[in-house]
Amino acid sequence: MNDQQRDTLRKTILETLMKKRTGWTDLKKKVLGSCHPFATDRTFTNQMKYLEMRGYIKKLGEKRSLAPYEITEKGKVQLSLFE
């Protein structure tokens, strides 16, 4: 996966979360269904970890599979840089 593909996947995740708080499973389905051929389970997981570690997204609640994610203010700034 090259830098442009990573940025595209990160942008897709952040755009999806801008619209609505979403749980892991639903978010993964939407992102993997985005028609980007490089979007796989592994690349999705890696980019989610990256975005969470950088503080661009956060999980609300304790249970990873059930808790929704939301974009942070820092994530909104990052999203604007993609455009």
N, C-alpha and C positions, 0 to 999 in steps of 0.2 A: 504494500500500500504506500503510495507516495504522499507528499505533503498536501497536494491539491485534493486528493481523495479524502484524506483525514479531515481537512477543513470542510469539505462538502458534507461529510457525515456529522461533524460537530455542529455545523450550521443547521442541518436538518433536525437534529435533536433539540437544539435551542429554539428553533422556530416552532417546533411542535409543542414545547413546554411554554412558549409565549402565549399560545392559544388557550392552554388549559393544563392544570396539574394532572399528571398522568402517572399511573403505576408502571412498574418495570415491564410487565408482560404486555400491556397495551401499547406502551411506548416502543417496545421492541418490534411488535407487529407492524406498527405504523412506519417505523424507520426502515425495517427490512423490506417492507412493501413499497418503498419509495422509488423502486425501479433502478436504483444504483447497483450495478452488478458486483461491486466490491463490498457491498454491505452484507456481512455475514454475522452469525451469532458471535463469533470471536471478535470481529472488528467492532461490533456494537458494544460488547462488554468492555473492551479496552478503552473505547472512547468515553463511555459512561464513567469509568473509573478516573480517567484523565480529567473530565469536566468536574466531577465531584471533588477530586483532590485539589484542583485549582480554585475551587469555590465558585464555579460558574453555575452549578446546580446544587440543590440540597434535597435530601430525603426528609419527608415529614413523617415522624413516627419511628417506631422501633423495628417492626417486622419488614424486612427488605422486600419480600414478595407482595406484600399488601399495601405498604405505605406509598403514597404518591410522591412524585418528584416535582419540584418547581424550579424555575429559573430564578437566580438571584439578581440583585442589582448589578453586580460585577459581570454576570452572564449576559445581561441586557447590553452592557457596554461592549462586551466581546462580540455579541451578535451584530451590533451596529458596525463593527470593524470589518465584518465579512461582506457587507453590502457596498 
